[in-house]
Each structure stands twice: as C-alpha cells, then as structure tokens.
Amino acid sequence: MELYFIAMVALSVSAVIEARSSTPGLRPSHPPADRAFRLLGRSAFAVWLGLIVWGFFVFPWWHPVAGVLGSLAANAFVVQAGAHPAWPGIAMGLALLGLLLASFALTRLI
C-alpha cells in the first residue's frame, strides 16, 4: 500500500505541474526536453488513472480512495504555491519516481 500511495501522489503532482505549466517561460526551452516534459507528464496522468482502476481490483476500496484524496491534497498545495521556474525538473523527477514505484507496485516486487 505504501508504494501505491506514494506513486499515486508523485504521478498526480507531476501531471498537474505539466498541465499548469502552459506558458513558455515555465517549460524547458530545449525542444527535446520540452517533449520529454510533456511525455512524462501525460504518461504520469495515464498511469495515475490506471493505478486508480487497478487499486479497486487489488486493494480494499479505501486504498484507492485514500490515494485520490492524497493526490488532490498534494495538488492543492502545488497549485497554491504558484508557478516556479524549477517546476519542469521537479515534475520530470516526480514522474520518473512515480513510474518506477508504480511498476514495483504493479509487479509486487516490494
């Protein structure tokens, strides 16, 4: 459950940062980095949705609900903090962390 919850929160925060960074100054200036930022953010959102569905099949109902509520709370803190130039790097790091933890949770290695 711990990996599942941390993966849910990390993926959600990554996806919301990518969605909120629509201005060019808050996106990576190098085109390949911008594509990676966009790809990781959208992949994070897709995997987050998949984890919700998967969680309802594997865990008791309150585990995915707790993951969604934790994600919403973390997103509220990020949105309230406002835009920062470091967001793309933070979002890409959280997306990689979340995808790694989600793969561990899905394969039940840990």
URFEN-V385813 format. One record per pair of residues at least 24 apart in sequence whose ideal C-beta (glycine too) atoms are under 10 Angstrom apart, sorted by sequence separation. I is the first residue (numbers start at 1). J is the second residue. D is the distance in Angstrom with one decimal. If there is no record, write none. Layout:
I/J/D + I/J/D
This chain:
17/41/7.0 + 18/42/6.9 + 15/40/9.1 + 16/41/8.6 + 18/43/9.7 + 14/40/6.8 + 15/41/5.4 + 18/44/7.4 + 19/45/7.8 + 14/41/5.9 + 15/42/7.4 + 17/44/9.3 + 18/45/7.9 + 14/42/9.8 + 15/43/8.7 + 16/44/9.2 + 11/40/9.9 + 14/43/9.0 + 15/44/4.5 + 16/45/8.5 + 11/41/9.6 + 14/44/4.2 + 15/45/3.7 + 13/44/8.6 + 14/45/8.2 + 15/46/8.7 + 11/43/8.7 + 12/44/7.6 + 15/47/9.0 + 16/48/9.9 + 11/44/4.2 + 12/45/7.9 + 14/47/9.8 + 15/48/6.2 + 10/44/7.9 + 11/45/7.3 + 14/48/8.6 + 15/49/9.4 + 11/46/9.0 + 13/48/9.8 + 11/47/5.6 + 12/48/5.3 + 7/44/9.7 + 11/48/4.1 + 12/49/10.0 + 10/48/9.1 + 11/49/9.2 + 8/47/9.4 + 9/48/9.3 + 11/50/9.6 + 12/51/9.5 + 7/47/8.0 + 8/48/6.3 + 11/51/7.2 + 7/48/8.3 + 8/51/5.7 + 7/51/6.4 + 8/52/7.7 + 5/51/9.8 + 4/51/6.8 + 8/55/8.0 + 41/88/9.2 + 44/91/8.1 + 51/98/9.0 + 58/105/9.0 + 40/88/9.6 + 44/92/9.5 + 47/95/8.9 + 54/102/9.0 + 58/106/9.1 + 4/54/8.7 + 5/55/9.5 + 37/87/9.3 + 38/88/9.9 + 41/91/6.0 + 44/94/7.6 + 45/95/9.4 + 48/98/7.7 + 51/101/9.8 + 55/105/9.0 + 58/108/9.0 + 4/55/6.3 + 37/88/5.1 + 40/91/7.1 + 41/92/8.2 + 44/95/4.3 + 47/98/7.1 + 51/102/5.9 + 54/105/8.5 + 36/88/9.3 + 37/89/9.0 + 40/92/5.3 + 43/95/6.8 + 44/96/9.1 + 47/99/6.2 + 50/102/8.1 + 54/106/6.8 + 39/92/9.7 + 40/93/9.4 + 41/94/9.6 + 42/95/9.4 + 44/97/9.9 + 1/55/9.2 + 4/58/8.5 + 34/88/8.3 + 37/91/6.7 + 40/94/8.9 + 41/95/6.4 + 44/98/5.8 + 48/102/8.3 + 51/105/7.5 + 4/59/7.0 + 8/63/9.5 + 12/67/8.5 + 16/71/8.6 + 20/75/9.3 + 33/88/7.6 + 37/92/5.9 + 40/95/3.9 + 43/98/9.4 + 44/99/6.9 + 47/102/5.4 + 51/106/8.0 + 8/64/8.1 + 11/67/9.7 + 12/68/8.4 + 15/71/9.1 + 16/72/9.6 + 19/75/9.8 + 33/89/9.5 + 36/92/6.8 + 39/95/9.0 + 40/96/7.1 + 43/99/6.9 + 47/103/9.0 + 50/106/8.7 + 1/58/9.9 + 26/83/5.5 + 1/59/6.6 + 5/63/7.6 + 8/66/8.7 + 9/67/7.4 + 12/70/8.3 + 13/71/7.6 + 16/74/8.4 + 17/75/9.1 + 20/78/7.9 + 25/83/8.5 + 26/84/8.0 + 37/95/8.8 + 40/98/9.4 + 44/102/9.1 + 1/60/9.3 + 4/63/6.6 + 5/64/9.6 + 8/67/3.7 + 9/68/10.0 + 12/71/3.5 + 16/75/4.6 + 20/79/6.7 + 26/85/6.9 + 29/88/9.6 + 33/92/8.5 + 36/95/9.5 + 40/99/8.0 + 47/106/9.2 + 4/64/8.3 + 7/67/8.4 + 8/68/7.3 + 11/71/7.8 + 12/72/7.8 + 15/75/8.7 + 16/76/9.4 + 23/83/7.7 + 25/85/7.5 + 26/86/9.7 + 27/87/8.9 + 28/88/5.0 + 5/66/6.6 + 6/67/9.3 + 8/69/9.8 + 9/70/5.2 + 10/71/9.1 + 12/73/9.7 + 13/74/5.2 + 17/78/6.4 + 22/83/9.9 + 26/87/6.0 + 27/88/6.3 + 28/89/8.4 + 1/63/5.7 + 4/66/9.3 + 5/67/5.3 + 8/70/6.6 + 9/71/5.4 + 12/74/6.4 + 13/75/6.4 + 16/78/6.0 + 17/79/9.3 + 20/82/9.7 + 21/83/7.2 + 26/88/7.1 + 4/67/6.4 + 8/71/5.3 + 9/72/9.7 + 12/75/5.9 + 16/79/6.9 + 20/83/7.2 + 21/84/9.6 + 6/70/9.1 + 9/73/8.5 + 10/74/8.6 + 13/77/8.7 + 14/78/9.7 + 21/85/9.9 + 28/92/8.6 + 1/66/8.5 + 5/70/6.1 + 9/74/4.9 + 13/78/5.6 + 1/67/9.0 + 5/71/9.1 + 8/74/9.2 + 9/75/8.9 + 12/78/9.2 + 13/79/10.0 + 17/83/9.4 + 21/87/5.6 + 17/84/9.2 + 20/87/7.9 + 21/88/6.5 + 17/86/10.0 + 18/87/8.7 + 17/87/5.0 + 18/88/8.2 + 21/91/7.4 + 17/88/7.7 + 20/91/9.4 + 17/89/10.0 + 19/91/9.7 + 14/87/9.9 + 17/90/6.7 + 18/91/5.5 + 17/91/3.8 + 18/92/8.8 + 16/91/8.5 + 17/92/9.1 + 14/90/8.1 + 15/91/8.2 + 18/94/10.0 + 13/90/8.2 + 14/91/4.7 + 17/94/7.7 + 18/95/8.0 + 13/91/7.5 + 14/92/7.5 + 17/95/9.0 + 14/93/8.2 + 15/94/9.1 + 14/94/4.1 + 15/95/7.8 + 10/91/9.9 + 13/94/5.4 + 14/95/3.9 + 12/94/9.0 + 13/95/9.0 + 14/96/8.6 + 10/93/8.9 + 11/94/7.5 + 14/97/8.4 + 15/98/9.0 + 10/94/4.5 + 11/95/6.8 + 14/98/6.1 + 9/94/8.7 + 10/95/7.5 + 13/98/8.2 + 14/99/9.0 + 10/96/8.9 + 11/97/8.8 + 12/98/8.1 + 10/97/5.1 + 11/98/3.7 + 10/98/3.5 + 11/99/7.2 + 9/98/7.9 + 10/99/8.6 + 7/97/8.0 + 8/98/7.8 + 10/100/9.2 + 11/101/8.5 + 6/97/8.2 + 7/98/4.9 + 10/101/6.8 + 11/102/6.7 + 6/98/7.9 + 7/99/8.0 + 9/101/9.8 + 10/102/8.7 + 7/100/8.2 + 8/101/9.0 + 7/101/3.8 + 8/102/8.3 + 6/101/5.7 + 7/102/4.3 + 5/101/9.4 + 6/102/9.5 + 7/103/8.7 + 3/100/9.6 + 4/101/8.1 + 7/104/8.1 + 8/105/9.2 + 3/101/5.0 + 4/102/8.0 + 7/105/5.7 + 2/101/9.3 + 3/102/8.0 + 6/105/8.9 + 7/106/9.1 + 3/103/9.7 + 4/104/9.5 + 5/105/9.2 + 3/104/5.6 + 4/105/4.7 + 3/105/4.4 + 4/106/9.1 + 2/105/9.0 + 3/106/9.5 + 1/105/8.8 + 3/108/9.3 + 3/109/9.2 + 3/110/6.0 + 2/110/8.9
